Amino acid sequence: RVLSLELNKDRDVERIHGSGINTLDIEPVEGRYMLSGGSDGVIVLYDLENLSRKPSYTCKALCSVGRSHPDVHRFSVETVQWYPHDTGMFTSSSFDKTLKIWDTNTLQPADVFHFEGTIYSHHMSPVATKHCLIAVGTKNPKVHLCDLKSGSCSHILQGHRQEVLAVSWSPRHEYVLATASADSRVKLWDVRRASACLSTLDQHNGEKSKASSEAENTSHNGRVNGLCYTNDGLHLLTIGTDDRMRLWNSSTGENTLVNYGKVCNESRKGLKFTVSCGCNPEFAFVPYGSTIAVYTIFTGELITMLRGHYSTVNCCVLQPNFQELYSGSKDCNILAWVPALREPVPDDISEKSLPQQHLNPAYEDAWSSSDDEG
């Protein structure tokens, strides 16, 4: 299904945003509701389900925090995220230096956290049972941890030297956090520890020349502005303005040296990319100019470029139940990329006589029935 993703002529997402779309999130409970955040501060909530059951339909916006809403963000919304355990709550953070916790039913903020610098990224752990911490990356090099239970934001992780552009909790260990910064470094933290920082990922795996051995490890040769764990949490993908994507073993911190070629990345802020779920092989979906590049994660092969947006793509998110992809762009559009169904073969032609190149390798049947062998 992923190999046959294409822009779907029968699926639209209602156009509400009047400015670029920076961030998307689909709730993990049902995979039915999607949030979007725009560069004008507006947040929109959509229902992705086709209630009409017609082949062509538009995903309707259920509600929005629009410009006239008293609690709307004053500047660009950089990250939206559903509360991982139910759809009654979601979070948003903005260049207006606030992180807001929203009650979905009333569209009122239940809590607001204020920061000294613009916020590039925030994240709640998808697996945490023992804590309710939201990690926040801002213009300030310190990483902030906000506790939803106590409402305090006193916990700080120190170690980066420049702004923190992306943060992501491990989907495997609830206390492990990855952070990416403009200082060229990616750090892994265990938030229970006093020293906290477990390691700084080293692109050279410790094999630097003697002259630079005093220098601290760097993960990229530029700003690191994107982070994404694989779903099992065993690997971490990072993206930098050195036009490189790297795959790391998240337990050893080793650079696996998978070569994805040039991954064009001109974003001045956090880049929101995503990975597939339960595929073999697994794929990464990466905004690449006005397209989305699809790579195989472990071999680095560029499978396809999804073309359809008119301007820079800022974010993409996967609906894992159906392997559908949604992308948001500076062109104010959200596009739905849906697996193309294969054309049915007319009854009078047997499949065997079709030229094989029409069959996408993902669809080839590995089973053989005893009739064929006889």
C-alpha positions, -999 to 999 in steps of 0.1 A, spaced: 0 0 0 28 24 8 45 17 -26 13 27 -44 6 60 -25 -8 87 -48 -27 119 -46 -63 108 -43 -87 126 -67 -116 114 -46 -104 126 -12 -102 162 -2 -95 179 31 -116 209 37 -95 240 32 -98 263 63 -63 276 67 -56 310 51 -18 306 56 8 279 56 3 247 75 32 238 98 21 207 118 -3 178 117 -12 151 141 -36 122 140 -49 108 173 -36 73 181 -68 61 198 -90 56 167 -69 72 140 -100 92 131 -94 128 141 -66 151 128 -53 184 141 -35 210 120 -16 242 131 -10 272 108 15 300 106 -13 325 114 -19 308 148 -51 289 137 -57 253 148 -82 231 129 -97 197 139 -108 174 111 -128 141 110 -110 118 85 -138 92 85 -160 89 54 -194 90 70 -212 93 36 -197 60 24 -195 76 -11 -163 69 -30 -154 106 -32 -157 127 -1 -142 157 18 -127 153 53 -147 179 72 -134 204 97 -153 198 129 -141 230 147 -113 254 148 -95 279 171 -97 307 146 -83 343 145 -113 356 164 -111 330 192 -100 348 225 -73 322 232 -59 318 197 -21 317 194 -8 352 184 19 338 161 27 307 141 17 273 156 48 250 153 35 218 169 1 203 177 -2 169 194 -31 149 207 -30 137 243 -18 101 236 -45 83 257 -77 99 247 -91 126 224 -105 148 251 -73 169 252 -47 182 228 -16 204 230 -2 232 208 29 254 210 38 285 191 63 312 183 42 333 207 62 315 235 33 296 249 24 259 252 -14 254 255 -32 224 268 -67 224 252 -100 207 263 -112 193 230 -149 195 239 -150 232 249 -120 244 228 -108 263 259 -72 261 273 -71 240 305 -35 253 311 -10 276 295 28 274 300 49 305 292 85 305 280 113 330 274 119 321 238 99 310 208 89 273 209 100 251 180 88 218 192 71 199 220 62 162 226 44 140 250 55 104 254 32 80 236 40 52 261 45 69 295 24 55 323 45 69 353 49 105 342 30 133 324 59 153 311 59 174 280 93 181 266 97 215 250 124 228 227 128 266 224 152 293 213 168 288 247 194 260 247 178 245 278 152 217 273 122 223 295 100 195 309 64 206 318 45 184 343 8 182 334 0 168 368 16 196 389 14 224 363 51 231 370 78 236 344 108 236 367 126 206 353 154 216 329 179 196 308 212 215 302 238 206 276 229 221 242 245 254 232 219 268 207 182 266 202 165 232 204 146 226 171 131 191 177 123 169 207 110 133 207 104 108 235 114 72 228 84 49 220 102 22 239 115 37 271 93 62 288 121 82 305 143 85 274 142 117 254 160 127 222 167 164 214 181 180 182 197 215 182 211 242 159 245 234 176 248 203 152 241 179 181 216 153 190 215 143 226 198 114 244 186 119 280 173 98 308 151 124 326 153 105 359 191 111 362 207 141 378 232 144 350 204 134 326 225 134 293 232 98 283 251 106 251 257 129 223 253 111 190 286 111 170 284 109 132 320 95 131 313 68 157 344 79 176 368 76 146 379 112 144 414 124 136 436 129 167 436 167 161 399 170 167 396 144 194 391 171 220 361 185 201 327 173 213 308 149 191 287 163 163 257 145 148 254 166 116 275 193 99 247 219 103 216 226 123 198 194 133 161 202 128 143 168 125 140 137 147 119 106 144 121 73 162 111 41 144 80 26 159 98 0 179 121 26 193 153 7 183 164 33 158 164 71 155 163 91 123 177 126 123 178 153 96 201 183 93 207 214 72 238 196 59 212 179 35 218 146 53 195 121 70 211 97 95 199 65 111 212 57 146 210 27 168 192 42 197 206 19 224 243 21 213 242 56 198 260 42 168 256 59 133 245 30 111 260 48 81 229 42 58 233 65 29 201 83 18 219 106 -7 212 143 -6 181 150 15 174 187 6 165 206 38 163 244 37 140 247 67 151 274 92 130 257 120 119 222 129 111 198 101 82 174 108 87 140 91 74 106 98 79 68 94 56 39 83 42 15 108 42 -23 105 56 -24 69 83 -46 56 105 -28 47 98 3 68 97 37 50 104 73 60 83 101 45 103 133 44 92 168 32 116 177 4 110 211 -11 74 210 -26 75 172 -27 76 143 -1 105 119 -5 98 82 4 129 63 15 134 27 27 148 33 62 173 5 64 187 5 29 185 43 21 168 38 -12 147 67 -26 115 49 -36 94 78 -50 87 115 -47 51 124 -40 43 156 -61 12 177 -57 18 207 -35 25 241 -50 49 252 -23 72 240 5 59 210 24 64 215 62 50 184 77 35 150 70 17 124 92 7 88 86 -27 72 93 -13 38 102 -45 17 101 -48 24 63 -12 35 55 -26 68 43 -4 99 44 -15 135 50 8 164 42 7 202 51 23 229 30 30 266 28 4 265 0 -23 264 27 -34 229 15 -36 195 33 -33 167 8 -43 131 13 -21 104 -3 -40 71 -5 -29 37 -18 -40 33 -54 -62 2 -60 -49 -20 -87 -70 -20 -119 -91 -53 -119 -80 -77 -146 -107 -85 -171 -120 -121 -168 -109 -132 -202 -72 -124 -196 -54 -147 -171 -30 -128 -148 -1 -151 -160 -2 -136 -195 1 -100 -182 36 -84 -186 52 -88 -152 64 -52 -150 29 -40 -143 29 -58 -110 42 -37 -82 66 -60 -63 47 -52 -31 16 -70 -45 34 -102 -58 19 -132 -42 44 -153 -22 20 -182 -17 17 -211 -41 -13 -234 -42 -8 -271 -48 -28 -268 -80 -1 -246 -96 26 -271 -87 7 -302 -99 
